[in-house]
Amino acid sequence: MKRPRQIKMKLIKGKLYLINWVDTFQLLGWKDEDDIHEACLKNKEWVKTVGYYVGQCECYQIFSAQHTENTEMCSWSGITAIPVGVIKRIKLLK
C-alpha cells in the first residue's frame, strides 16, 4: 500500500486548526466511465472542519471538537479522523 503524503506543517497538540479536505461522494445507478469521469470533475465535496489537534494515527490526522486540560477527565471529545491523503490545507487558528 502506498504511504500517504505527509503534512508539511508541524501540527501542535491541543492547538485549534481549520482543515480543508475532500470528502467522498456516491453515484447511484449504473454509469459508464464517461459519466463517472464527468461526475468526478463536478462533484468535489470540499469539507471544512475546525478542531483541536490530537495527533496522527496510522494514515489519519486526528482532531477533536472539545479539549480540556483537566487531568481528572478524559482530554478529548467529538473526535474526527481525517485520512492524510484527502487533506488539502491546514491553518492554525489559535
C-alpha positions in Angstrom: 0.0 0.0 0.0 1.3 3.5 -0.9 2.2 5.6 2.1 0.1 8.8 2.3 1.9 12.2 1.8 2.9 13.9 5.0 1.6 17.2 6.1 4.4 19.8 5.8 3.2 22.0 8.6 4.2 20.9 12.1 0.9 20.5 14.0 0.9 21.2 17.7 -1.2 19.0 20.1 -4.1 21.0 21.7 -3.9 23.9 19.2 -7.0 24.8 17.1 -6.9 24.4 13.3 -9.1 24.8 10.3 -8.8 21.8 8.0 -9.9 21.8 4.3 -10.3 18.4 2.9 -12.1 16.5 0.1 -14.9 14.1 1.1 -16.2 11.1 -0.9 -19.4 11.1 -2.9 -21.6 8.4 -4.3 -23.3 7.9 -7.7 -26.5 5.8 -7.7 -27.5 3.6 -10.6 -25.4 2.2 -13.5 -22.8 4.5 -15.0 -20.4 4.3 -17.9 -16.8 5.6 -17.5 -17.6 8.9 -19.1 -20.4 9.6 -16.7 -18.1 8.7 -13.8 -15.3 10.9 -15.0 -17.7 13.8 -15.5 -19.1 13.4 -12.0 -15.6 13.3 -10.5 -14.8 16.7 -12.2 -18.1 18.3 -11.0 -18.7 16.8 -7.5 -15.7 17.8 -5.4 -17.1 17.7 -1.9 -14.9 20.1 0.0 -15.3 20.0 3.7 -14.2 22.5 6.4 -13.5 21.1 9.8 -12.4 23.1 12.9 -10.8 21.1 15.7 -8.1 20.8 18.3 -5.2 18.6 17.1 -4.9 15.3 18.9 -2.2 13.6 16.8 -1.6 11.2 13.9 -2.6 7.6 14.0 -1.6 5.4 11.0 -2.9 7.3 7.9 -5.2 9.7 9.8 -4.8 13.1 11.3 -7.0 13.2 14.5 -8.9 16.3 15.6 -11.3 16.9 18.5 -14.3 19.3 18.8 -13.7 19.7 22.5 -10.5 19.7 24.6 -9.9 20.1 28.3 -6.6 20.1 30.3 -8.5 18.8 33.4 -6.5 15.7 34.5 -9.5 14.2 36.3 -11.3 13.8 33.0 -10.6 12.4 29.5 -9.0 15.1 27.5 -10.8 14.9 24.1 -14.4 14.7 22.9 -16.0 14.7 19.4 -13.2 13.0 17.5 -12.8 13.3 13.7 -10.2 11.2 12.0 -9.3 12.6 8.5 -7.3 10.5 6.1 -4.0 12.3 5.4 -4.3 11.9 1.6 -7.5 14.0 1.4 -6.3 17.0 3.4 -5.7 20.0 1.1 -4.9 22.7 3.6 -4.5 23.3 7.4 -4.5 26.7 9.0 -3.6 27.4 12.7 -6.5 29.4 14.3 -5.4 29.7 17.9 
